[in-house]
Amino acid sequence: MSVHAYWLLAYMLCSLLLGVGQTALGYQDVKLVPGHYYSASESQLAHKMIQRYMRYSTAATSFVDMSTGWTACGQACVSPDVHDVMLNLTWHVDLPLSDGLIAVHHRSQEIVISWAGTHRYRALVADMSVFPRPYIPGASTDVHGGFLDAVHGVIDLVQHHLEHLMSDYPNYMVIFTGHSKGGAEAALGALDLVRRVDGLRDRIRVWTFGQPRVGNMQFAALYNRHLGAVTYRVTSYADPVVAMPPRFLFDYCHHNTEVWLMNAEGDIYVGQNNTGCNEDPRASSSVDFYDRSIQWHKDYLGLPPLDHATAMFSW
């Protein structure tokens, strides 16, 4: 056997040993058909994806920083499926308020952009800035003014880092994610960048959790044309945030595609991609507003974990 063959064999054996329990699976897509119900036992891959991206959302809302490192967010970040994530960028901007991160996970072959939810007192001001503004100047596609400001304050920075990472890792998928306010900003950021970054359209997925409504019916239609087929807008059974702002206020309307966690066990119903205001009456909108509880907003298959959910707000 040649020296080259010995080195090749040694490399393969080392890779195998190092990879025990850390298999490089690459990105796995989940196939969910609108209008279909899936039992919890049929939804294991979907559950895995929901929990993984909720961990990224938790990290962003925990204000993970380049100086403190990925695992600073606690239980969520030391989970075996994400403990080896590498941070590329974190941002914490006060005006307009925005927090988030960009990370690379080589085992799953993903570039992840995660936007923070409401975990600063001043973020409540952005949440309440519901007066709509044009997403495209001169068009009727109106969006939540607070979310729009938060995204546009950092979008050029995010684009710069994303383009470099897409060039460095040409086979990696790009995931936009966030919980609550972070979900709304993830959706807006994804739509901005899919229209600006060459090649992103074929590599993008959007996973949001407990996302409030972002814009009006015209905006939802625009979003659906670009990203509706690759978006998983996950809602927990009686989460009240997903019903806000109310539809009667400035014609606020959800975009596709809703993945409704129907109960604590994790049975799933996938919302139909209806025309008009895309809110399937058999999904989360079937729950009366007065039957909703904020506890459902804080429980997406057990995430965020307790060490995050009880964390104090910061300014």
C-alpha positions in Angstrom: 0.0 0.0 0.0 1.4 3.4 -1.0 2.1 6.2 1.6 -0.7 8.2 0.0 -3.1 5.3 0.6 -2.0 5.0 4.2 -2.6 8.7 4.8 -6.0 8.5 3.2 -7.0 5.5 5.3 -5.8 7.3 8.5 -7.8 10.4 7.6 -11.0 8.4 7.0 -10.6 6.6 10.3 -10.0 9.8 12.2 -13.0 11.4 10.6 -15.1 8.4 11.5 -14.0 8.5 15.1 -14.4 12.2 15.5 -17.8 12.0 13.9 -19.3 9.5 16.4 -22.5 11.1 17.7 -21.9 14.1 15.5 -22.9 12.9 12.1 -22.7 15.5 9.4 -26.2 15.1 8.1 -26.3 18.3 6.1 -29.5 20.3 5.7 -32.7 18.3 5.9 -35.9 19.7 4.4 -39.3 18.9 5.8 -42.2 18.2 3.5 -45.5 19.5 4.9 -48.6 19.6 2.7 -51.0 22.5 3.2 -54.4 21.4 4.4 -53.0 18.2 6.0 -53.0 17.1 9.6 -49.9 15.2 11.0 -49.8 13.4 14.3 -46.9 14.1 16.7 -45.5 10.7 15.7 -45.6 11.6 12.0 -44.0 15.0 12.7 -40.6 14.0 14.2 -38.5 15.7 11.5 -40.7 18.9 11.8 -40.3 18.8 15.6 -36.5 18.5 15.2 -36.4 21.5 12.9 -38.7 23.6 15.1 -36.6 22.9 18.2 -33.3 23.6 16.4 -34.3 27.0 15.0 -36.0 27.9 18.3 -32.6 27.5 19.9 -31.1 30.0 17.4 -34.0 32.3 18.2 -33.4 31.9 21.9 -29.7 32.7 21.4 -30.5 36.0 19.6 -33.0 37.0 22.3 -30.4 36.2 25.0 -28.1 38.7 23.4 -25.3 36.3 22.6 -22.3 38.3 21.7 -19.0 37.7 19.8 -17.2 38.4 23.1 -19.1 35.9 25.2 -19.5 33.2 22.6 -22.3 31.0 21.4 -22.8 28.9 24.6 -23.5 32.1 26.7 -27.2 31.7 26.1 -27.5 28.7 28.5 -29.4 25.5 28.0 -30.6 26.2 24.5 -27.1 26.7 23.1 -25.5 23.6 24.6 -28.0 21.2 23.1 -26.2 18.5 21.1 -27.7 19.6 17.8 -26.3 23.1 18.0 -23.5 23.2 20.6 -20.8 23.5 17.9 -22.3 26.5 16.1 -19.8 29.2 15.1 -20.8 32.9 15.4 -20.0 35.1 12.5 -21.7 38.3 13.5 -23.8 39.7 16.4 -25.5 43.1 16.5 -27.0 45.1 19.3 -28.3 48.4 18.0 -30.2 50.9 20.1 -31.7 53.2 17.4 -33.6 51.8 15.6 -33.6 48.9 18.1 -32.4 45.6 16.7 -30.5 42.6 18.1 -29.5 39.5 16.3 -26.8 37.2 15.0 -25.4 35.3 12.0 -24.0 31.9 12.6 -22.6 28.9 10.7 -23.2 25.3 11.5 -21.0 23.0 9.5 -22.7 19.7 10.5 -26.1 20.8 9.2 -24.5 22.9 6.4 -26.4 26.0 7.3 -25.9 29.8 7.5 -28.4 31.0 10.1 -29.6 34.6 10.5 -31.6 34.9 13.8 -33.4 38.0 15.0 -34.1 38.7 18.6 -37.6 38.8 20.1 -38.9 41.3 22.7 -36.4 41.1 25.5 -35.5 44.7 26.0 -38.0 47.2 27.5 -37.4 49.6 24.7 -38.4 46.9 22.2 -41.9 47.3 23.5 -41.9 50.7 21.8 -41.0 49.1 18.5 -43.7 46.5 19.0 -46.4 49.2 19.6 -45.3 51.2 16.5 -48.2 49.6 14.5 -48.9 52.5 12.2 -48.1 51.1 8.8 -45.5 52.5 6.3 -45.0 51.6 2.7 -42.6 48.6 2.2 -42.1 49.7 -1.4 -42.4 53.5 -1.9 -45.4 54.4 -4.0 -47.0 50.9 -3.7 -49.8 49.8 -1.4 -47.7 47.1 0.3 -47.8 48.5 3.9 -45.9 47.0 6.8 -45.5 47.5 10.6 -43.4 50.7 11.0 -41.5 49.5 14.1 -40.4 46.2 12.5 -39.5 47.9 9.2 -37.2 50.4 11.0 -35.5 47.6 13.0 -34.7 45.6 9.9 -33.6 48.5 7.7 -31.3 49.8 10.4 -29.0 46.7 10.0 -29.9 45.1 6.7 -26.8 46.4 4.8 -24.5 45.0 7.5 -26.4 41.7 7.4 -26.2 41.6 3.6 -22.5 42.2 3.6 -21.7 39.3 5.9 -24.3 37.0 4.2 -22.8 37.5 0.8 -19.3 36.6 2.0 -20.6 33.5 3.8 -22.6 32.4 0.7 -19.4 32.7 -1.3 -17.3 30.8 1.3 -19.9 28.0 1.7 -21.7 27.7 -1.7 -23.6 24.5 -0.8 -25.0 25.7 2.5 -28.6 26.6 3.0 -29.5 30.0 4.4 -32.0 30.1 7.3 -33.8 33.1 8.6 -35.4 32.7 12.0 -36.8 34.4 15.0 -39.4 34.2 17.7 -42.1 36.9 18.3 -40.9 40.3 17.2 -37.8 38.4 15.9 -40.0 36.3 13.7 -41.5 39.4 12.1 -38.1 40.9 11.5 -36.8 37.6 10.1 -39.6 37.5 7.5 -39.0 41.2 6.5 -35.2 40.7 6.4 -35.6 37.6 4.3 -37.8 39.4 1.8 -35.4 42.3 1.6 -32.4 40.1 0.9 -34.0 37.6 -1.4 -34.7 40.6 -3.7 -31.2 41.9 -3.3 -28.7 39.0 -3.1 -28.0 36.9 -6.2 -28.5 33.2 -5.7 -30.3 33.4 -2.4 -33.7 32.4 -3.7 -32.5 28.8 -4.3 -31.0 28.4 -0.9 -33.3 30.2 1.5 -35.7 28.9 4.2 -37.6 31.0 6.7 -38.7 29.5 10.1 -40.5 31.9 12.5 -42.2 31.2 15.8 -45.0 33.2 17.4 -44.7 35.8 14.7 -47.2 38.7 14.8 -48.8 40.0 11.6 -46.2 42.1 9.6 -48.2 43.9 7.0 -51.4 44.2 5.0 -53.0 41.9 2.4 -51.0 43.4 -0.5 -47.7 42.9 1.5 -48.7 39.3 2.3 -49.3 38.7 -1.4 -45.9 40.1 -2.3 -44.2 38.0 0.4 -46.0 34.8 -0.8 -44.8 35.4 -4.4 -41.2 35.4 -3.2 -41.1 33.2 -0.1 -44.5 31.7 0.8 -43.5 28.3 -0.5 -40.3 28.2 1.6 -41.6 29.7 4.8 -42.7 27.8 7.9 -44.6 30.3 10.1 -45.0 28.1 13.2 -47.8 29.0 15.7 -48.4 27.4 19.1 -51.9 26.4 19.9 -53.4 29.4 21.6 -50.5 31.9 21.3 -52.1 35.4 21.5 -49.2 37.2 19.7 -49.9 35.6 16.4 -53.3 37.3 16.5 -51.7 40.7 16.8 -52.0 43.4 15.4 -55.7 42.6 14.9 -56.9 42.2 11.3 -59.3 45.1 11.6 -56.4 47.4 12.3 -54.9 48.8 9.1 -55.8 45.5 7.2 -53.0 43.5 8.9 -52.8 40.1 7.4 -50.5 37.0 7.8 -48.4 35.5 5.0 -48.0 31.8 4.2 -47.3 29.1 5.3 -48.7 28.5 8.8 -47.6 25.4 10.7 -50.0 25.1 13.7 -48.9 23.1 16.7 -52.4 22.0 17.7 -51.6 20.9 21.3 -48.8 20.3 23.8 -48.0 16.9 22.2 -47.1 18.5 18.9 -49.8 17.4 16.5 -49.6 19.6 13.4 -52.0 21.2 11.0 -50.6 23.0 7.9 -52.6 26.0 6.9 -54.1 26.1 3.4 -52.4 28.6 1.1 -55.6 30.5 0.5 -55.9 33.7 -1.6 -56.5 37.0 0.0 -55.7 37.2 3.6 -53.9 33.8 4.1 -55.3 32.7 7.4 -56.8 29.3 7.4 -59.8 29.2 9.8 -58.9 25.6 10.7 -55.5 26.7 12.0 -54.6 29.1 14.9 -57.3 31.6 13.9 -59.8 28.9 15.0 -58.9 29.8 18.6 -61.0 32.6 20.1 -58.8 35.5 21.3 -60.2 35.3 24.8 -59.2 31.7 25.0 -55.5 32.5 24.3 -52.7 32.6 26.9 -49.3 34.1 26.8 -48.0 30.8 28.2 -48.5 29.4 24.7 -46.2 32.1 23.3 -43.5 30.9 25.7 -43.8 27.2 24.8 -42.8 26.0 21.3 -42.2 22.3 22.0 -40.6 23.1 25.3 -38.6 26.1 24.1 -37.3 28.6 25.1 -35.9 26.7 28.1 -36.6 27.8 31.7 -33.3 29.6 32.1 -34.2 31.8 29.2 -38.0 32.3 29.9 -37.3 33.6 33.4 -34.5 35.9 32.4 -34.9 39.5 33.4 -35.6 42.1 30.7 -32.8 44.6 30.0 -33.0 48.1 28.6 
